[in-house]
Amino acid sequence: MAEQRKKLRLGELLVQQGLITKDQLAIVLAEQRNSNIPIGRLLVRLGFVTETAIRDIMARTVGQESIDLAQVVADPEALSLVPEEFARRNHVLPIAYDPVEQVLTIATTEIFNVVALDQLRAMLGPQVELKTQLAAEAQLGDYIDQFYGHELSVDGILTEIETGEIDYESLAVGDDEYTQPMVRLVNAILVDAVKRGASDIHFEPEYAFMRIRYRIDGVLETVRSLHKTYMPGITVRVKVVSEMNIAETRAPQDGRLSLTLNGRPVDFRVSTQPTIYGENIVLRVLDREKSIVNLDRMNLPAETMSKLELMLARPEGILIVTGPTGSGKTTTLYSLLAQVNDETVNIMTLEDPVEYPLTLMRQTSVNEVARMDFANGIRSIMRQDPDIILVGEVRDKETAEMAFRAAMTGHQVFTTLHTNSALGAFPRLLDIGIQPDIMAGNIIGVIAQRLVRMLCTHCKEAYAPSQEERALLGTAADSASFLYRPIGCKHCANKGYRGRTPIMELLVMDGDMDELVARRATAKELRAEAVLKGFHSLAEEGIARVIDGSTSLAEVARSVDLTGRLRQ
């Protein structure tokens, strides 16, 4: 009876959603009486609905995530945990394993197969947590064959390539991509990079070899060096999946690709650059899950948080985030927008390009082909009844004027600017061509930020600071009898650091500051007034993070200029 109710429920759900008619449901139920085939498979066999539609509606019904295995790249570590025979017998496919959190993600067609899941838990041990995702039945068998049938580790694939011939023709997207080891090699490198938390992947051609480097926590490190014979295959494969022109090797190209790695969707922005030894390829990893962080998870000091909330409370004006490339400006802007993003406001963005698609926001890419630049984009957005506008970057006078015009007409505007400090925003805007009386009263505040690596909590070591280090600490040295330095252990891959945290200097504008800006006060006068209002420079914020043990003095000195403190 329960089985009959379940069958009826799926059919009724499909009728309610308008995916099948009542007549089609009646036909399927009549067929079902004469056979023992599940209703979902019958619906697909009769051509009434697609496998994907059933997978998605079942996932929604049971509150589970669904997954399209065609987009999934195999994780060798996950596959090694579950024997092939068990996977086939119980219709489960391991797709991702996180060794830090000890979470194994599996795709299955039967979320409620309690016996199989219990057997898997017993096999893996109590420390491993299982996460299930619903897959289409037709796909699962094919992908178990594919993932288990081929070598998927980088070393194993390299051995396979060395002993065989590379067929460049089959590097294009074909029916059976997994028969081609070069396809698996590129996939394995991408999985490895995302697992290690890389933000960029570099394929760099040299005279006799290709160097592969990852940027992890802001620092590049070499992970492999391959003979130059691998270069053409890797280049062609990356260009094919990024939808670039593989015949064009003398001009730079840009592309994009999306894959499901480690059980979640990850996008890559791909860029090629011709060099004397071949094409240099850089992939920027756009991992939505890791990159968009709520403000309360950013480990910001309480004072910084209250100042940010004060800025966000201003209903109109322009909020500027400054810092060099890679200092987390975009992440901070998205985090600020996430604080105010709900159904009561209309948030519109102009970006170059859109990196993270988000719900409830209207996002537009600046496009040279369609003659949509930042200034024209703001002009058209103003006619779309926005409450909040995000302008990716203020680069020229026209864009700056339009952004300030939007702020003056009652909108909240968020944007970025390339300057070294918060106070440096005013001379930069003057240089672009914005008049001081326009700036005064229309700037909510300026956030300057840097990202510093955090010390690994498992292996950081306390030590007594030297005389020079005490000089850098300044007055804070009195309260610091010891500091921490990196050592390195298995938890941080022997680097001594794990993860990054932002350090921010926040300049909150008020009437007094506006008056100084309007009469073109010197940087010294602006700084003196800001300090009276509780302004802390990047150096001071960085030193505070050193004293509380979050990071090391050497790491702060790498990102922030501390030399001025020696002269004080």
Secondary structure as UniProt FT lines:
FT   HELIX           2..16
FT   TURN            17..18
FT   HELIX           22..34
FT   HELIX           39..45
FT   TURN            46..47
FT   HELIX           51..61
FT   TURN            62..63
FT   HELIX           69..71
FT   HELIX           76..81
FT   HELIX           84..90
FT   STRAND          92..98
FT   TURN            99..102
FT   STRAND          103..108
FT   TURN            111..112
FT   HELIX           114..124
FT   TURN            126..127
FT   STRAND          129..134
FT   HELIX           137..149
FT   HELIX           154..162
FT   HELIX           168..171
FT   HELIX           177..179
FT   HELIX           181..195
FT   TURN            196..197
FT   STRAND          198..205
FT   STRAND          209..216
FT   TURN            217..218
FT   STRAND          219..227
FT   HELIX           228..230
FT   HELIX           231..241
FT   TURN            242..243
FT   TURN            246..247
FT   STRAND          253..261
FT   TURN            262..263
FT   STRAND          264..275
FT   TURN            276..277
FT   STRAND          278..286
FT   HELIX           288..291
FT   HELIX           295..297
FT   HELIX           302..312
FT   STRAND          317..322
FT   TURN            325..326
FT   HELIX           329..340
FT   TURN            343..344
FT   STRAND          347..351
FT   TURN            359..360
FT   STRAND          361..365
FT   TURN            368..371
FT   HELIX           374..381
FT   HELIX           382..384
FT   STRAND          388..391
FT   HELIX           397..408
FT   TURN            409..410
FT   STRAND          412..417
FT   TURN            423..424
FT   HELIX           425..432
FT   HELIX           436..439
FT   TURN            440..442
FT   STRAND          443..455
FT   TURN            457..459
FT   STRAND          461..463
FT   HELIX           467..473
FT   HELIX           474..479
FT   STRAND          483..485
FT   HELIX           490..492
FT   TURN            493..494
FT   STRAND          497..508
FT   HELIX           511..518
FT   TURN            519..520
FT   HELIX           523..532
FT   TURN            533..534
FT   HELIX           538..547
FT   TURN            548..549
FT   HELIX           553..559
FT   HELIX           563..566
//
